[in-house]
Amino acid sequence: MVRNEIKINSEKGEIFDKKQIALAIRNSTFSDELRCSLLDDGILDKCLGCSLKYICDGIDQVVDNYVEKTTEVVNNFNFE
């Protein structure tokens, strides 16, 4: 059974599925993007002072690291 939810109900309460979080971050490197709904909805006008900034900056770094580690030039072609 495949679940497409970030939260899972367990006997101990609700837990977050790291696989779904990782997939969301990975998928943002293809044709999607990461955005902040606090900025989009006008709740905040900038990230400075936001208590989530540290986490968001870390997510951006994870994305950059993922792209760097998984992007490889296989071959160069010269059509002269």
C-alpha positions in Angstrom: 0.0 0.0 0.0 1.4 3.4 -1.0 0.6 6.4 1.1 1.0 9.9 -0.2 0.6 11.7 3.1 3.3 13.6 5.1 1.7 12.6 8.5 1.1 9.0 9.6 -1.2 8.0 12.4 0.3 5.5 14.7 -0.5 4.0 18.1 1.8 6.6 19.6 0.1 9.5 17.9 0.8 11.4 14.6 4.3 11.1 13.2 5.9 12.7 10.1 7.0 10.4 7.3 10.6 11.3 6.4 10.2 9.5 3.1 7.4 11.9 2.0 9.4 14.9 3.2 12.5 13.7 1.3 10.4 13.0 -1.8 8.9 16.5 -1.7 12.4 18.0 -1.5 13.7 15.8 -4.3 10.7 16.5 -6.5 11.3 20.2 -6.1 14.6 19.8 -8.0 12.8 18.5 -11.1 9.9 20.6 -12.4 8.5 21.8 -9.1 9.8 24.5 -6.8 9.9 25.3 -3.1 8.1 28.4 -1.9 7.0 29.8 1.4 3.3 30.2 2.0 3.9 32.7 4.7 5.4 35.0 2.0 3.0 34.0 -0.7 -0.1 34.7 1.5 1.3 38.0 2.7 1.6 36.9 6.3 5.3 37.9 6.2 7.0 40.3 3.8 10.5 38.9 4.4 12.2 36.0 5.9 14.3 38.0 8.3 13.0 37.5 11.8 11.0 34.4 10.9 11.4 31.6 13.4 11.4 29.1 10.5 14.3 30.8 8.6 16.9 28.5 10.0 14.9 25.4 8.8 14.1 26.9 5.4 17.8 27.8 4.9 18.7 24.2 5.8 16.1 22.9 3.3 17.6 25.1 0.6 21.1 23.7 1.4 19.7 20.1 1.3 18.3 20.8 -2.2 21.6 22.3 -3.4 23.5 19.3 -2.0 21.1 16.8 -3.6 21.5 18.5 -7.0 25.3 18.6 -6.7 25.5 14.9 -5.6 23.1 13.5 -8.2 24.0 15.6 -11.2 26.8 14.1 -13.2 28.1 14.9 -16.7 28.2 11.5 -18.4 29.8 12.5 -21.7 30.6 15.6 -23.8 29.9 15.6 -27.5 31.6 17.7 -30.1 29.8 18.1 -33.4 32.5 19.8 -35.5 
